[in-house]
């Protein structure tokens, strides 16, 4: 079986927002785990855009960063 790349005519931004809409469709609650890094900032912003499109007033987010964890 040969392997090859198959490109689609869609941009990553639209596909990501479509996937987030799908998550809101199939789950009762959507929560974003936010670490403060670039990736989680982008994800939080995309989820906020989708939430606004769906008429929601907030996004559930949890801040989780390993440097701030206390070890007893």
N, C-alpha and C positions, 0 to 999 in steps of 0.2 A: 504494500500500500504506500503510495507516494504521498508526501506531505507538501502542501503549498499554502501560501497565504491567500486568503480570500478577503478582499476589501469590500466594505459596505459604503454606501453613499450617505452616511449619517455622521453628524458631529457628536463628540463625546458629551458635550453639555446637554444636548437634547435627550440623548439616551440615558444619561444619569438622572435627569429629572423625571423621565418616564419610569425608570426603575423605582424611584422614591414614591411616585404616585402609586405604583403597584404595591409597595410596602404598606402605604396607608390604606389601600383597598383590602388587603388580606389580613391585617392585624388590627386589634382594638387600640393598642397604644404603640406609638413609635418613640423611641428614646435615642438621642445622639450621645455617645460617649465622647467627651471633649477633653483633649489633653493640652490644648493651647498651641499645638504645632500647626504648620501650614496645611497639612492634609485635613486635619479635623476642623480647621477654620473654614476651609472650602466646603466640606461636607455640611457643616452647620449652616452656612449661608445658603447652600442649595436646598436643604430641608426647610429653611425659613421661607425661601421663595415659593416652594411647593405648598407650604402651609398657608401662605397668603393667597395663593391661587385657589385653595380649597376653602377659604373663608375662615380659617382658624386664627385665633388671636395670640397663640403662643406655641413654642416648640419645647418639648420635654428634653432637657439636656442634663447630663451628669458630668461634672468636672472630675477627671481622674488623672493624676500625674504622680509618677513614682517618686520623684524627689521630695514630695510633700508628705509621704507616708511615714508615720512614726513607728519606730521599732522599739518595743518595750525592753 
